[in-house]
Structure formats: structure tokens, C-alpha cells
Amino acid sequence: MKKILLLCLLAFLAIPSVMLAQDKDNILTGKEKRHGWKLLFDGSTLKGWHSYHRDTVAANWIVKDGQIEYDRTNDRAGDDLVTDDIYTNYELQLQWRITDGGNSGIIFDIQENDPKHTATFVTGPEMQVLDNIHASDNHPETHLAGCLYDMMGSAAVSKPKPIGEWNQVKIVQNKGHLTFWLNGIQTVDTQIGSPEWNAMIQKSKFKNREFGYFAKVAGGKIALQKHPGASGWKNIKIREIKDKD
């Protein structure tokens, strides 16, 4: 028995430390740190975030079991959860899961400096977060999980995990060029301000007058959306892209 225990201990010690780190949530490996990754969520606090047009985080956003949760019982207690910092060229990675019928989003390039921008989505494009099967907002196809909301995407590339399981997101914005991935599948590839982009705007709700400032700046704050249906978020990290990258 002692020999078996000793062999098990030696096998455990032989596991590379990077593999052990990857099994834990809300931390960075040494390699990630060397490559410029930074955590946007430390797993225990909402430091670095605030509710839209507030200085603090409202009660509808809580941290529980190492994840950010949207608390529906405090639905009127605040708005979208927004980063304190502004990001322009970057790679963003995170994981999300959602409850039955849930609907949320990752909104970016948010311009919060003007009170007339009454919501994050007035200025910022959105990667949709959705229960594709039971959410009421599952039509048209550009409203499905992983899509550029109301602009680009389809059922062919929207492949979220079953309800309650964690989905992996990657969003890259570099000099206005956007690429989205959901669970390793590329869902979006477009350039902000291009003829293709402008044509998509004209076919979307963003052509309407109230969206006159929509996506005018390829850079801004990043938000997790307050929306019907509880959502969970973890392993939120970002790497700013430099000109030499």
C-alpha cells in the first residue's frame, strides 16, 4: 500500500505546474503573464468594474462560487456591468453559462462619457449570449449565441453548450477588425466601417435614429449585459495587442 501511495505521489508531482494552473479558475499561468494577459475578474471581487453610469457596482451583480452572477432578484438595482478601463486593440477571452431561456451579451467599444448614451448598446456592438432553444429573442439567426447581434452570424456557426454548461468565448478587435469565436468555432469576421459593415447596419435596428453614435469608435469599455435570465461569468482575461504583434 505504501508503495502504491508513493507512486501516486510521484505521478502527481510529475504533472507540469502549468497543467495544474489551467485546472483552476480565474488565474493566469506564467506563460500567459509573459504574453501580456491580465485578469479582468479575480474570482472573489468586482474590482475593476462598475454599473453603467455609476461609480459603484449595483446589487444585481454578485460574486458567488468563483463566478460573476446576475441576480434577478435585484433586477431593478442597476444596469450592465462595465469595465473601469478602456480597451482598443485586444484579445478578450471568457467563459459564460446561462439558465433556461436566458439572454445576455458581451458589449464592447462602449462610450460612457456622455449622459445621452442611455445604455451600453447605444454605442457598443454586442456578441450575443443566449439560450438558443428557449429564449424569446432567438430569431433572426443573427440573434443566436456567438453572433454579432442583429448584424452577422447564423445557426450554422452558433453552437452553444447545453444549458448550465460553460461556453468559451474569444473576441479579437485589432484596428477595427473584429473576429469572434464561440467554443472554438469562428462566428464573425468583419471590419468596422467597411462597406460590408455599413450594409449590415442598414439591415439592422442600428440604422435607427437612436443609434446615431453606434460603433463610431473602435475602442471603449467592455460590459456584461443585464438582461432577462440569470447568467454566470468566469475566467475573464484580456491581452492588449501592440503594433509589433
N, C-alpha and C positions, 0 to 999 in steps of 0.2 A: 504493500500500500504506500509506504514512504517513497519507494522508487517511482511509483506512478505519479504521486504528488510532485516529486522533484522534476519529473519530465514535463508535467503540465506547466509548472512554474517557469522552466527554461523556455518552453514554447511561447508562453506569454511574453517573456522578456525579449524574445526574438522578433516580436511584432514591431515594425518601424513606428516610431513615435508619431509620424505624420498620419499613419492609418488610425491610430488611437484618437488623434485630434479630430479627424474627419468624422468620427462616430459621435462627437459631441456637438451640440447646437450652439450657435451664437459666439463662436470663437474663430480666430484666424490661425492658419498654420504659419510656420516660419517662412515657407515659400511664398504664401500669399502676402505676408507683410513686406517681404523683399520686393515683390512686384507692385507694391503700392496700394494694396487693398486696405480699406478701412471699414469697420463695422458701423452701421447706422442704428443698430439696436444691440444693446449689451446683454440682453436676456433677462434683466431684472428691473430696469427703469426706462422711462421715456425721455431720458436726457437727449437733447438734440432735436426734439420735436415740440410742436405746439399745435393747437387747434387753429384753423384758418381764421385770420383776422383777430387772433387773441395772442396774448403774451404767454399763456399757460396752456396746459392740456386739460380739456374738459372731461367730465366724469364718464362720458360714454366710451372712453378709451382706457383700457386697463391692461396690466401685465399679469399673466397667470400661467404657471407651469412652463416658464421659459418662452412664452409667445405673447405677442400683442393680440388682444381680442377686442372686438367691437361689441359693446354691451348694449343690447337692445332695450334693456330695462331703463336705461338713461338716454333714450333716443333723442330727446329734446335738449340734452345738456351740452351740445357743442356741434362742431362741424368736422370736416375732413381733417385728418392728422397730417401735418405738414412738416417737412424738414426745416430746421433753422437756417441751413446753409443753401446756397445757390450752386447748381451744377450745370455745366455746359457740354463738355465733351467727356463721355464716361461710358463705362460698362456697369450696369446695375444687375445684381443677382439677388433673388429672394425665393422663399417658399410660401405658398398660401394654401389654405383649405377653407371650405365653406360648408354651411349647413344646407339642408334640403330647401330648394327654392331660393337660395341666396344669390345676391347680386352685389358686386362691389367693383373696384377698379384701382389701377395704378395710374395716377395722373402726374404729368411732368411738364416742365417749361412753364410753371405757374408764375404769374406776375402778381405779387401780393401787395405791391406798393401803392395801389390806388383803391380807395374805398368803393369806387364804382364797379370794380370787378367783384361782384357779389358772391361768386362761387369759384372753386378751383377750375372747373371745366369751362368757364367762360374764356380763359386764356390758354389752358393746357390740354393737349391731346391725351388720350387715355388708352391704356391696354386693359381690355375688359377682363374682369374676374366674375365667373358665373357658374351656376348650376345649369348646364346646357339643357337638361331634360325638363326640370320643373319650374325654373324661373320664368316669370311672365315676360321678361324682356329678351326672349330667345329668338326673335325674328326682327329684321332680316339676318342673314348669315354673318354680316359684319358686326353683329351684337354678341357673337359667341365668344367663349373664353379664349384669350390669347390674341384676339383680333384688335386692330386699331379701330376703336369704337366708331361705328357708323361710317367708316371710310374704307377699310381694307381688311380682307380675311374671308375665310369660308369654312364650311363644315369639313372640307377635305383636310384641313390642317389644324382644326381645333379639336384637340384630343385631351381633354382634362381627365384627371383621375376620378374614380368614383367618389361620391360624397364622403367627406371625413378623411380622405387621404391627402397627402401633401403633394402639391404641384410645384415644379421647378420652373422659374422664370429667368430669362436673360433679356435685358433691353440694352442695346448699344445705340448711343447717339454720338456721332462724330461729324462736326461741321454740318449739322443739319441732316445728315444721312441716318435714317432710322432702320434698325433691324430688330425684330422680336423673335424670341424662341419660347415655346411652351413645351416642357417635358422633352426637350431635345429636338423638337420639330420647328423649323422656321415658319413663322406665320405671317410676317410682314417684312417687306424690303422696299423702302421708298425714300425720296428726298424731299424734305420740307421746302416748299416754294417752287418746286418744279412744275412743268406743265401737267404731269400726271397728278401731282398733289392738288393743284388748283382745280383740275377736273373733278377729283374726288370731293373736294369741298363743295362744288356746285351741285353735287348729287346728294349731299348730306344736310343735316339740320344746321350745320355750321355756316351755311350760306346766309342764314337769317340775320337780321339787323343786330340782335342782342349779342352776336358773336363777332362783332367787328374787330376785336382785339385777339381773336383766336389764333394761336400758333404764329404770332408775328415775331416772336423772339425764340431762336433755337437755343434756349438755356433758361433756367429758372429753378424754382423749388420743386420738390417731389412730394406727392401726397398719396396716402392710403384713403380710399373713399368711404365715407359714411353713407350707407345705403341699406335698404331692407335686407334682412338676413344676416345672421352672425357670421363673422369672418375671423380667421386666425392667420398670423404672420410670424415668420421667424427667419433666421439666417439671412438678414438683410445686410448686404455689403456692397460697396461701390469702389471702383478703381477709375480715377480720373485719367483720361487719355492725353498724353503730351504729344507735341508735334513730332517728336522723334519716334513715337510708337508706330 
